[in-house]
Amino acid sequence: MAEKKEAKDYREYVSGLVAKARKAQAAYAGFTQEQLDKAARAAAKSVYDNAELLAVEAVEETGMGTVEGKIKKMRGAMTNQWAYSKGRVSKGIVGWEKGKLDVDCILKIAKPAGVIAGVMPVTNPTTTMGANAMQALKAGNAIIVCPHPRAKNVSLHCADIIRKAIAATGAPEDLVQCVDEPAIALTGEVMAQCDLVVATGGPNIVKAANSSGNPSLGVGQGNCQVIIDKGMTGRFDEIAADIMVNRAYDSGIPCTGEQTIIVPECDKQAMYDAVNRNKGMVVTDPTAIEKLRQMLFKKNEATGEMTANPTYVGMDIKKLGAEMGVEVPDGVLSIVVEISKYGNDELLCKEKMCPIAAMITYSGDWKEAVHIAKTNLLMEGAGHSTDIYTEDKDHQIYAGLEIPVCRMPVNVGQGAVGGRPYYTGGMPSTSGIGCGYWQKNMLGENLTFEHLLNYTRMLYKVDADPVELTDEEVWAENE
């Protein structure tokens, strides 16, 4: 391990990494599509194959999540994302696109972006690294990984595993590099010297990436709302079971975890019963709930804002319960707490990165339920996602028009947001969930290798009878 570097050394150190990356990427530019695919597959498969080892190391170093959850996450993410990437064109001629006359007349050609700066979160260090490395390599790029300081050792080990795997395919190992002494200033220098930034994390990371001077594909934080319409009690067991499992995934760390469940007042007890039947635990005791608020959030003295307390991020459900003052029986996966306020009036409507969800009821119509979800999102997490459960087509469209999110699963759980499982329709599988301009993200989609490519579009003339319009005809108002 290199000695810790002073700030004045960062530019020279990063320049060395970038020089090696550019040399490797220049050689990689001559690889065929088949060779790119072999290297990309090797990167993802190496993380898949070493998931157990990396999961243990990640939990031991960061203190976040569970070994079982991280194994499942790494294996699922690598499988789903490679399944999407496999067989797709990422070099040379991609195919034809339609022009203004709805005729194929634009030939699309893919070219690499160059050297990617990949900023990793402490919550998912190896899963995100494996995904970003695979996508960068699929697109013909090199990547320099900036790990979180609290996940330095496992990140370096993961990078070493990937480097050896791609070298075995004949690709230059310096296509994937990891900084050895992560620091804020060092990450900033990497972002400044690379060609494109992919930043995974909260608002501060996205802000730093956007200020790097280079194009940035930031992905934002979640605060996933779940809105349930009247007349859905027949599906409560299915809905509750899905939420309890997903909320417990890796001890509630993923941004796709459900945060606030919004249920009709008349169906409150039916939903509580469904939660309790399906490996959940409803807590209504005001003392325990107030204790939870104090545990999960603390005041940032510099800004005055209430922010997540890292002590409880990814904490085991039984430990959380004990600190709340409630005993969590064996077999319970997630806790649901009762709340009566929302938005800025209720801390528990913020993102909770542990196996905890809040539940609030509405006594009015569907518009009230949508308003609650929208208010919570505008407080925190706008742009991410909201689940809606309703068979009413008008209600579905109303929610789609009103709620400020990029993704809205209809009568299906949050698993669809990240694109899992790979064999269903919908969003591409990803470890990078863009939240659009709501969170100052240039990306409003699920990050894939396609976002790490430049495209040349060759424009061909269309043989068609010309339609010449006068200026007056163009500017005429429709009657």
C-alpha positions in Angstrom: 0.0 0.0 0.0 1.4 3.4 -0.9 2.0 6.0 1.8 -0.8 8.5 2.4 -0.5 11.3 0.0 -0.6 15.1 0.8 -3.0 17.2 -1.2 -0.2 18.6 -3.3 0.7 15.1 -4.5 -2.8 14.3 -5.8 -2.5 15.8 -9.2 0.7 14.0 -10.0 -0.6 10.7 -8.6 -3.9 10.9 -10.5 -2.0 11.9 -13.7 -0.1 8.7 -13.4 -3.3 6.6 -13.1 -4.9 8.5 -16.0 -1.8 8.0 -18.2 -1.9 4.2 -17.6 -5.6 4.2 -18.2 -5.3 6.0 -21.5 -2.5 3.7 -22.7 -4.6 0.7 -21.8 -7.7 2.2 -23.5 -5.8 3.0 -26.6 -4.8 -0.6 -27.0 -8.3 -1.7 -26.1 -9.7 0.4 -28.9 -8.4 -2.2 -31.4 -10.3 -5.0 -29.8 -13.3 -6.6 -31.6 -16.8 -6.7 -30.2 -16.2 -10.3 -29.2 -13.1 -9.3 -27.3 -14.9 -6.4 -25.5 -17.6 -8.8 -24.5 -15.1 -11.3 -23.1 -13.4 -8.7 -20.9 -16.8 -7.2 -19.7 -18.1 -10.7 -18.9 -15.0 -11.6 -17.0 -15.2 -8.4 -14.9 -18.8 -9.2 -13.9 -18.3 -12.9 -13.5 -15.3 -12.4 -11.2 -17.4 -10.4 -8.8 -20.2 -13.0 -9.1 -17.7 -15.8 -8.3 -16.1 -14.0 -5.4 -19.4 -12.7 -3.9 -19.1 -14.7 -0.6 -15.6 -13.5 0.1 -16.2 -9.9 -0.9 -19.5 -9.8 1.1 -17.7 -10.9 4.3 -15.0 -8.3 3.8 -17.5 -5.5 3.0 -19.6 -6.1 6.1 -16.6 -6.4 8.4 -15.0 -3.2 7.0 -18.1 -1.0 6.7 -20.3 -2.4 9.4 -23.3 -2.1 7.0 -25.7 -4.6 5.7 -25.5 -8.4 5.9 -23.3 -11.0 4.3 -26.3 -12.9 2.9 -27.8 -9.7 1.5 -24.5 -8.6 -0.2 -24.0 -12.0 -1.7 -27.5 -11.9 -3.2 -27.0 -8.4 -4.4 -23.7 -9.0 -6.1 -24.8 -12.2 -7.8 -28.2 -10.8 -8.8 -26.8 -7.5 -10.1 -24.0 -9.1 -12.1 -26.3 -11.7 -13.6 -29.1 -9.2 -14.4 -26.8 -6.6 -15.8 -24.7 -8.9 -17.9 -27.9 -10.5 -19.3 -29.0 -7.1 -20.5 -25.5 -6.2 -22.0 -24.8 -9.6 -23.5 -25.2 -9.7 -27.3 -25.8 -6.0 -27.7 -23.7 -3.9 -30.0 -21.3 -1.4 -28.3 -18.6 -1.0 -31.0 -18.9 0.2 -34.6 -22.2 0.2 -36.4 -25.2 -0.2 -34.1 -27.9 0.1 -36.7 -30.3 2.4 -38.4 -32.5 5.1 -36.7 -35.6 6.8 -38.1 -35.4 10.4 -39.2 -38.1 13.1 -39.4 -40.1 11.3 -42.0 -40.2 8.1 -39.9 -37.8 6.4 -42.4 -34.5 4.6 -41.5 -32.0 7.2 -42.7 -29.6 7.7 -39.8 -26.8 5.2 -39.3 -25.7 5.0 -35.7 -22.1 4.2 -34.8 -20.8 3.6 -31.3 -17.4 4.9 -30.0 -16.0 4.8 -26.5 -16.1 7.8 -24.1 -12.5 7.2 -22.9 -11.5 7.1 -19.2 -14.4 6.9 -16.7 -14.2 8.2 -13.1 -16.3 5.8 -11.1 -17.2 7.1 -7.6 -18.4 4.3 -5.3 -20.8 4.4 -2.3 -19.9 2.9 1.0 -23.2 1.1 1.0 -22.6 -1.0 -2.1 -18.9 -0.8 -2.8 -18.3 -4.1 -4.7 -21.7 -4.4 -6.4 -21.4 -0.9 -7.9 -17.7 -1.5 -8.8 -18.5 -4.7 -10.6 -21.4 -3.2 -12.5 -19.6 0.0 -13.5 -16.4 -1.9 -14.6 -18.5 -4.3 -16.7 -20.4 -1.4 -18.3 -17.2 0.6 -18.9 -15.4 -2.4 -20.5 -18.5 -3.3 -22.6 -18.3 0.2 -24.1 -14.6 0.0 -24.8 -13.6 2.4 -21.9 -11.1 2.3 -19.0 -12.3 3.2 -15.5 -10.6 4.6 -12.4 -12.5 3.7 -9.3 -12.7 6.1 -6.3 -13.9 4.0 -3.3 -15.4 5.4 -0.1 -12.7 5.7 2.6 -14.7 3.4 4.9 -14.7 0.7 2.2 -11.1 1.1 1.0 -9.8 -2.4 1.6 -12.6 -4.4 0.2 -12.7 -2.0 -2.8 -9.0 -2.5 -3.5 -9.4 -6.3 -3.2 -12.4 -6.2 -5.6 -10.5 -4.1 -8.1 -7.6 -6.6 -8.0 -9.9 -9.5 -8.6 -11.4 -7.7 -11.7 -8.0 -6.7 -13.0 -6.7 -10.3 -12.9 -9.9 -11.6 -14.5 -9.8 -9.2 -17.5 -6.0 -9.8 -17.9 -6.8 -13.5 -18.4 -8.9 -12.6 -21.4 -6.0 -10.6 -23.0 -7.3 -7.2 -22.0 -4.9 -4.7 -20.3 -5.4 -4.9 -16.6 -4.9 -1.1 -16.3 -8.3 -0.7 -17.9 -9.5 -1.0 -14.3 -7.7 0.9 -11.5 -8.6 1.8 -8.0 -7.1 4.7 -6.0 -5.2 3.4 -3.0 -5.8 6.1 -0.4 -9.3 7.5 -1.0 -10.0 11.1 0.1 -12.4 13.8 -1.0 -9.7 15.9 -2.7 -8.3 12.9 -4.5 -11.7 11.9 -5.8 -12.2 15.5 -7.0 -8.9 15.3 -8.9 -9.8 12.0 -10.6 -13.2 13.4 -11.7 -11.4 16.5 -13.1 -8.8 14.5 -15.1 -11.1 11.8 -16.6 -13.5 12.1 -19.5 -16.8 11.2 -17.9 -17.9 10.8 -14.3 -20.3 8.2 -13.0 -21.1 9.1 -9.4 -23.2 6.9 -7.1 -24.3 8.5 -3.8 -26.2 11.2 -2.1 -26.6 14.9 -3.1 -23.1 16.0 -2.0 -21.5 13.4 -4.3 -23.7 14.4 -7.2 -22.9 18.1 -6.6 -19.2 17.4 -6.5 -19.4 15.4 -9.7 -21.4 18.1 -11.4 -18.7 20.6 -10.4 -15.8 18.5 -11.8 -15.7 20.3 -15.1 -16.5 17.0 -16.9 -19.8 15.4 -18.0 -21.3 13.6 -15.1 -23.9 10.9 -14.8 -24.9 11.2 -11.2 -27.4 8.9 -9.6 -29.5 10.1 -6.7 -31.0 9.0 -3.4 -34.3 7.2 -3.0 -37.3 7.8 -0.9 -39.7 5.3 -2.5 -43.3 5.8 -1.8 -46.0 3.1 -2.0 -49.6 4.2 -2.7 -52.4 1.7 -2.3 -55.9 2.4 -3.6 -59.2 1.4 -2.1 -60.4 -2.0 -3.2 -57.0 -3.7 -3.2 -57.4 -5.7 0.0 -57.4 -8.9 -1.9 -53.8 -8.3 -2.8 -52.6 -7.1 0.6 -50.8 -10.4 1.4 -48.9 -10.3 -1.9 -48.1 -6.6 -1.4 -47.0 -6.9 2.2 -44.9 -9.9 1.5 -43.0 -8.2 -1.3 -42.4 -5.1 0.8 -41.2 -7.0 3.8 -38.7 -9.0 1.7 -37.5 -6.0 -0.3 -37.2 -3.7 2.7 -35.0 -6.3 4.5 -32.7 -6.7 1.5 -29.1 -6.1 2.7 -30.6 -4.7 6.0 -32.5 -2.0 4.1 -29.5 -0.3 2.5 -30.6 -0.2 -1.2 -32.2 3.0 -2.5 -35.0 0.9 -3.9 -36.3 0.1 -0.4 -39.9 1.1 0.3 -40.1 4.0 2.7 -43.7 5.2 3.3 -46.7 3.0 2.7 -49.9 5.0 2.0 -53.1 3.1 2.7 -56.8 3.9 2.9 -57.9 4.5 6.5 -60.7 1.9 6.0 -58.1 -0.7 5.2 -55.6 0.1 7.9 -56.1 -2.9 10.1 -56.2 -5.3 7.1 -52.8 -4.0 6.0 -51.4 -4.3 9.5 -52.7 -7.9 9.6 -51.1 -8.6 6.2 -47.7 -7.2 7.4 -47.8 -9.3 10.6 -48.7 -12.4 8.6 -45.9 -11.9 6.1 -42.7 -11.7 8.1 -43.2 -8.1 9.2 -43.9 -6.5 12.5 -46.1 -3.5 13.0 -45.1 -1.1 15.8 -47.7 1.5 17.0 -46.2 2.4 20.4 -45.5 6.2 20.3 -42.6 5.9 22.7 -40.8 3.3 20.6 -41.5 5.3 17.4 -40.2 8.6 18.9 -37.1 6.7 20.0 -36.7 5.5 16.4 -36.8 9.1 15.1 -34.0 10.1 17.5 -31.9 7.1 16.5 -32.2 7.3 12.7 -31.6 11.1 12.3 -29.3 13.6 13.8 -28.9 17.4 13.3 -26.2 18.6 11.0 -24.8 21.5 12.9 -23.5 23.2 9.8 -26.7 23.2 7.9 -29.3 22.7 10.6 -30.8 19.8 8.6 -31.7 16.4 10.0 -29.6 13.8 8.2 -29.2 10.0 8.4 -27.3 8.7 11.4 -24.7 6.4 9.9 -24.7 4.3 13.1 -28.0 2.8 12.0 -27.4 2.4 8.3 -27.8 -1.3 7.5 -28.2 -2.3 11.1 -29.6 -5.8 11.9 -33.3 -5.8 12.6 -33.0 -7.3 16.1 -30.5 -4.7 17.1 -32.7 -1.9 15.8 -35.7 -3.3 17.7 -33.7 -3.6 20.9 -32.6 0.0 20.7 -36.2 1.1 20.0 -37.3 -0.8 23.0 -39.2 -3.6 21.3 -38.5 -7.3 21.0 -38.3 -8.5 17.4 -39.4 -12.2 17.1 -37.4 -14.7 15.0 -38.4 -14.7 11.4 -39.4 -11.0 11.2 -37.7 -9.3 8.3 -38.9 -5.7 8.6 -40.6 -3.3 10.9 -43.5 -1.1 9.9 -44.1 1.9 12.2 -47.4 3.9 12.4 -47.2 7.6 11.6 -49.9 10.3 11.2 -48.0 13.2 9.6 -46.0 13.5 6.4 -43.5 15.7 4.6 -41.5 18.1 6.8 -43.7 17.3 9.7 -42.5 13.7 10.0 -38.8 12.6 10.0 -39.8 9.0 9.3 -41.0 10.1 5.9 -37.4 10.6 4.9 -35.2 7.8 3.5 -34.4 5.2 6.1 -31.4 3.0 5.2 -32.4 0.1 7.4 -35.2 -2.5 7.5 -37.9 0.1 8.6 -40.9 1.4 6.7 -43.5 3.9 7.8 -47.2 3.6 7.2 -49.7 6.4 7.0 -53.4 6.3 6.1 -55.6 8.7 4.1 -59.3 9.1 4.6 -60.1 11.0 1.4 -59.8 10.1 -2.3 -56.9 8.9 -4.5 -55.8 12.5 -4.9 -55.0 12.8 -1.2 -52.9 9.7 -1.3 -51.0 11.1 -4.3 -50.5 14.4 -2.5 -48.9 12.6 0.5 -46.4 10.8 -1.7 -45.6 13.9 -3.7 -45.0 16.0 -0.6 -42.7 13.3 0.9 -40.7 13.2 -2.4 -40.4 17.0 -2.7 -39.0 16.9 0.8 -36.4 14.3 -0.2 -35.9 11.8 -3.0 -37.8 13.4 -5.9 -36.9 11.7 -9.2 -36.4 8.2 -7.9 -39.6 6.0 -7.8 -43.0 5.4 -6.4 -45.1 2.2 -6.5 -48.8 2.5 -7.1 -51.3 -0.3 -6.6 -54.6 0.4 -8.3 -56.7 -1.2 -11.0 -58.3 2.2 -11.9 -56.8 3.4 -15.2 -57.6 7.0 -14.5 -56.0 6.8 -11.1 -52.9 5.3 -12.7 -52.6 8.2 -15.2 -53.3 10.8 -12.5 -50.4 9.5 -10.4 -48.1 9.4 -13.4 -48.9 13.0 -14.2 -48.6 14.3 -10.7 -45.8 12.5 -8.9 -42.2 13.8 -9.5 -40.4 10.5 -10.2 -38.6 8.9 -13.2 -40.0 5.4 -12.4 -43.5 4.3 -11.4 -44.1 0.5 -11.1 -47.8 -0.2 -11.5 -49.1 -3.1 -9.5 -45.6 -4.5 -9.1 -42.9 -4.0 -6.5 -39.8 -2.0 -6.3 -37.7 -4.8 -7.6 -38.8 -3.7 -11.1 -37.1 -0.3 -10.6 -33.6 -1.7 -10.8 -34.6 -4.0 -13.6 -34.7 -7.3 -11.8 -35.4 -10.0 -12.8 -33.7 -9.7 -16.1 -36.2 -11.9 -18.0 -39.2 -9.5 -17.5 -40.0 -6.4 -19.5 -39.5 -2.9 -18.2 -36.4 -1.0 -17.1 -32.9 -2.3 -18.0 -31.0 -3.9 -15.0 -28.7 -1.4 -13.3 -26.8 -0.4 -10.2 -27.1 3.2 -11.2 -30.5 4.8 -10.9 -30.7 8.3 -12.3 -33.2 10.7 -10.8 -33.3 13.4 -13.5 -33.2 17.1 -13.0 -35.1 16.8 -9.8 -31.8 15.7 -8.2 -29.6 17.6 -10.6 -28.8 14.3 -12.4 -28.1 14.4 -16.1 -29.4 10.8 -16.1 -33.1 10.1 -15.7 -32.9 6.5 -16.7 -31.3 3.3 -15.5 -27.5 3.5 -16.2 -26.3 1.0 -18.8 -23.2 0.7 -21.0 -25.1 2.8 -23.7 -24.7 5.9 -21.6 -20.9 5.4 -21.6 -20.6 5.7 -25.4 -20.2 8.5 -27.9 -22.4 8.1 -31.0 -21.8 9.2 -34.6 -24.9 9.6 -36.6 -24.5 9.5 -40.4 -27.4 11.3 -42.1 -28.6 10.0 -45.5 -30.9 11.7 -47.9 -34.4 10.3 -48.1 -35.9 9.9 -51.5 -39.4 11.3 -51.0 -41.7 13.8 -52.7 -40.7 17.2 -51.2 -43.4 19.0 -49.3 -42.7 22.7 -49.5 -44.5 24.8 -46.9 -44.6 28.6 -46.9 -43.7 30.4 -43.7 -47.3 31.4 -43.4 -48.3 27.7 -43.5 -45.7 26.7 -40.9 -46.8 29.4 -38.5 -50.5 29.0 -39.1 -52.4 28.1 -35.9 -54.2 24.8 -35.8 -57.9 25.2 -36.1 
